[in-house]
Amino acid sequence: MRRWDLATARLMQTYTGHRGWVEAVRFAPGGGSAFSAGGDGRILKWDLDSGEIRSEKEPGGWLRTLAISPDGSRLCVGGEDHRIHCRDLATGERTAVLRGHQSHVLDVAFIPGSRQLVSRVPRRPCWYGSFPNRPADPPWRCDGDLTCFR
């Protein structure tokens, strides 16, 4: 993983720690740290200035995506095990394992202003939960392979 200065196109920092490909990186609230997830099945929390790993969690399997909630309280990752693993950012404790996909999870994103999560798989869409204010009739659906979690 690398950090770049876009104004000068200069490499500022290299972060070494994953034992495989890094699939996703997100900044933590406040900007002093970042989280990464990858093919080694680990979530790493990085100190952006020192380059040191501050914490490590291993949900297992190839992790392809991660998201941090808008309020900065949760981190969710998805990958090859067809599940989404959510953790409390303050304690590092697991808060949920969301099941139901029939394929690996490619993307997860929090919906701003809500406690909902959207996920995407390469095929076979399925739904959990709902969006607020959705039309009641006909049933509301999305175009593509999305799942909504409450």
Secondary structure, 3 states (H helix, E strand, C coil): CEEEECCCCEEEEECCCCCCCEEEEEECCCCCEEEEEECCCCEEEEECCCCCEEEEECCCCCEEEEEECCCCCEEEEEECCCCEEEEECCCCCEEEEECCCCCCCCEEEECCCCCCEEEECCCCCCCCCCCCCCCCCCCCCCCCCEEEEC
